[in-house]
Amino acid sequence: MFRDPDGVSGGGGVEPGTVHLGMMQPGKWTVYAVCNNIDLLHLQIRSAGKTQAETDIPCGVTIAIPVTVTAAGARDFAIATSYPKGADGPAWWSAQVNSTTWRQTQSFSFK
């Protein structure tokens, strides 16, 4: 989705779910996320059992969420999605953990 040679990994799916990335390098990262087929999808980023960030993704656009991963959080990093109240799927989604210096050079449209 968003290729970054210095990035970590990512994942996605057709329905809400959770991607566990396992081991990460501690530091500052940017999670890029996108979805389609519904109006909004809720995204939550967790590490060390705590919520680092969460937001609703307006499907059809790419959002960037800065996160800082601690040494403890690097062993348990996850990206989870869920439907906001009143939303119904299916929703296609993808999220990628990239370096903070990565810049998007291509645009993609989900229609």
One Martini backbone bead per residue (centre of mass of N, CA, C, O) as a GRO file, in nm:
protein
  111
    1MET     BB    1   0.064   0.057  -0.028
    2PHE     BB    2   0.317   0.204   0.155
    3ARG     BB    3   0.623   0.219   0.053
    4ASP     BB    4   0.891   0.154   0.301
    5PRO     BB    5   1.218   0.069   0.359
    6ASP     BB    6   1.194   0.191   0.677
    7GLY     BB    7   0.972   0.032   0.759
    8VAL     BB    8   0.779  -0.223   0.895
    9SER     BB    9   0.450  -0.259   0.856
   10GLY     BB   10   0.129  -0.434   0.809
   11GLY     BB   11  -0.232  -0.419   0.731
   12GLY     BB   12  -0.555  -0.593   0.678
   13GLY     BB   13  -0.905  -0.587   0.549
   14VAL     BB   14  -1.264  -0.644   0.531
   15GLU     BB   15  -1.284  -0.641   0.834
   16PRO     BB   16  -1.275  -0.593   1.134
   17GLY     BB   17  -0.956  -0.578   1.317
   18THR     BB   18  -0.629  -0.725   1.397
   19VAL     BB   19  -0.285  -0.615   1.397
   20HIS     BB   20   0.012  -0.787   1.477
   21LEU     BB   21   0.360  -0.680   1.481
   22GLY     BB   22   0.522  -0.710   1.728
   23MET     BB   23   0.825  -0.633   1.657
   24MET     BB   24   0.981  -0.319   1.728
   25GLN     BB   25   1.115  -0.018   1.698
   26PRO     BB   26   1.195   0.221   1.876
   27GLY     BB   27   1.004   0.526   1.825
   28LYS     BB   28   0.924   0.717   1.550
   29TRP     BB   29   0.601   0.706   1.383
   30THR     BB   30   0.383   0.638   1.096
   31VAL     BB   31   0.040   0.590   1.049
   32TYR     BB   32  -0.116   0.461   0.767
   33ALA     BB   33  -0.462   0.506   0.655
   34VAL     BB   34  -0.730   0.313   0.490
   35CYS     BB   35  -1.063   0.321   0.333
   36ASN     BB   36  -1.374   0.147   0.227
   37ASN     BB   37  -1.747   0.138   0.177
   38ILE     BB   38  -1.759   0.359   0.400
   39ASP     BB   39  -1.749   0.642   0.589
   40LEU     BB   40  -1.638   0.499   0.865
   41LEU     BB   41  -1.337   0.413   1.059
   42HIS     BB   42  -1.205   0.273   1.339
   43LEU     BB   43  -0.884   0.354   1.492
   44GLN     BB   44  -0.634   0.160   1.680
   45ILE     BB   45  -0.339   0.216   1.878
   46ARG     BB   46  -0.123  -0.033   2.029
   47SER     BB   47   0.091  -0.047   2.331
   48ALA     BB   48   0.141  -0.214   2.608
   49GLY     BB   49  -0.190  -0.212   2.642
   50LYS     BB   50  -0.206   0.080   2.512
   51THR     BB   51  -0.332   0.367   2.396
   52GLN     BB   52  -0.190   0.585   2.154
   53ALA     BB   53  -0.426   0.591   1.929
   54GLU     BB   54  -0.732   0.749   1.790
   55THR     BB   55  -0.967   0.722   1.506
   56ASP     BB   56  -1.147   0.839   1.239
   57ILE     BB   57  -1.192   0.721   0.913
   58PRO     BB   58  -1.231   0.870   0.615
   59CYS     BB   59  -1.332   0.722   0.358
   60GLY     BB   60  -1.094   0.784   0.079
   61VAL     BB   61  -0.863   0.862   0.275
   62THR     BB   62  -0.552   0.955   0.401
   63ILE     BB   63  -0.401   0.889   0.710
   64ALA     BB   64  -0.193   1.040   0.973
   65ILE     BB   65  -0.024   0.880   1.260
   66PRO     BB   66   0.151   0.964   1.527
   67VAL     BB   67   0.408   0.763   1.694
   68THR     BB   68   0.540   0.633   2.008
   69VAL     BB   69   0.779   0.383   2.075
   70THR     BB   70   0.857   0.188   2.321
   71ALA     BB   71   1.026  -0.068   2.445
   72ALA     BB   72   0.771  -0.209   2.556
   73GLY     BB   73   0.585  -0.158   2.295
   74ALA     BB   74   0.762  -0.322   2.081
   75ARG     BB   75   0.632  -0.614   2.178
   76ASP     BB   76   0.315  -0.473   2.154
   77PHE     BB   77   0.187  -0.415   1.844
   78ALA     BB   78  -0.130  -0.260   1.738
   79ILE     BB   79  -0.398  -0.272   1.489
   80ALA     BB   80  -0.734  -0.147   1.511
   81THR     BB   81  -1.074  -0.215   1.406
   82SER     BB   82  -1.399  -0.040   1.383
   83TYR     BB   83  -1.725   0.032   1.408
   84PRO     BB   84  -1.908   0.279   1.427
   85LYS     BB   85  -2.180   0.391   1.537
   86GLY     BB   86  -2.407   0.280   1.280
   87ALA     BB   87  -2.223   0.113   1.120
   88ASP     BB   88  -2.175  -0.065   0.803
   89GLY     BB   89  -2.078  -0.325   0.610
   90PRO     BB   90  -1.821  -0.360   0.442
   91ALA     BB   91  -1.463  -0.305   0.506
   92TRP     BB   92  -1.180  -0.170   0.365
   93TRP     BB   93  -0.838  -0.207   0.496
   94SER     BB   94  -0.529  -0.014   0.568
   95ALA     BB   95  -0.202  -0.040   0.736
   96GLN     BB   96   0.106   0.157   0.794
   97VAL     BB   97   0.443   0.153   0.907
   98ASN     BB   98   0.637   0.448   0.906
   99SER     BB   99   0.851   0.668   0.863
  100THR     BB  100   0.872   1.012   0.927
  101THR     BB  101   1.020   1.069   0.628
  102TRP     BB  102   0.800   0.974   0.466
  103ARG     BB  103   0.663   1.013   0.127
  104GLN     BB  104   0.412   1.055  -0.076
  105THR     BB  105   0.408   0.979  -0.450
  106GLN     BB  106   0.123   0.839  -0.458
  107SER     BB  107  -0.208   0.797  -0.579
  108PHE     BB  108  -0.520   0.659  -0.458
  109SER     BB  109  -0.832   0.512  -0.567
  110PHE     BB  110  -1.150   0.435  -0.409
  111LYS     BB  111  -1.444   0.313  -0.615
   0.00000   0.00000   0.00000
